[in-house]
């Protein structure tokens, strides 16, 4: 489906990147829960959401979406338009609610007979080496997602396969949001060798009393305020596990948590 | 349309005990504050939120039923609370967008 056709059917106004309206999207994802978008959204999709903050745009960018539509006439908040502009996503706003918007796109899709396409194949990447350190300050919520965005851009620049970048980006963003919700600050070390990408995140914070419990889908200690942002629904760590080839979580109560996430460019032994 | 008909037509899985009633309109949101502000009495509320706080919200705005999409595992304390307030809590493996295609096919109007 062309983004332009969706704009017309939703009578949406374009807030950013009108120049990309001619692009095609392959699927639609409707949710206000950003972990859900990161877990189940397919690349090249369009996001329908009532969450008008920059977090929607960052999540969509991590999941390789092409466009975001804000529902019920919501205005883009805190830098969402700028983020969409910088990261080449169409941002639109419609007065419709989520149900009406879904219905109209279904009608459009049925009319066109467009089917979602299969994902592309992965390609091996050779001879790359990169090392970078980042710092996350947990108290400044307006910066949530900046390190993940930076990591994503760096991996893209050195030509890592987009499918793998997406897994790294999603895992980084979930881990970064955990720092904002549960810790004071964190250090992030990104290392890329020809064999793997490793992201180590070491936070200073309250730690996790029972790591096994925290890995269960739906387990959460987030506050209602945090859930209102579309995070904190107990999907973060399970989502990271789903996206990594290797995950180590070590934690000490009262001190902090260390996450080592590994993504293989070449399978060990191959 | 009544809740039981909807369950049969869409192959939904009922999780709680409830009294059958009429459905009028659909509201979709995963944000509690949004649902409390904008859902209407008798609506079908569709969400991926499974935290038990959805039940007081559903009770407060008097929605007819809550459908949890994307095959989310619903925690036991959420189901127990739904039982206690006789809120129809239903689930489906389909994502929200796909389910809406079916609802639209059944001719359920918007809120």
Interface residues (C-beta under 8 A of the other chain):
Chain A: X28 X29 X30 X31 X32 X33 X36 X40 X48 X50 X51 X72 X97 X98 X99 X100 X102 X103 X105 X106 X107 X217 X218 X220 X224 X227 X228 X230 X233 X234
Chain B: X26 X27 X28 X29 X30 X31 X32 X33 X34 X38 X46 X48 X49 X50 X51 X53 X70 X72 X73 X75 X95 X96 X97 X100 X101 X103 X104 X110 X111
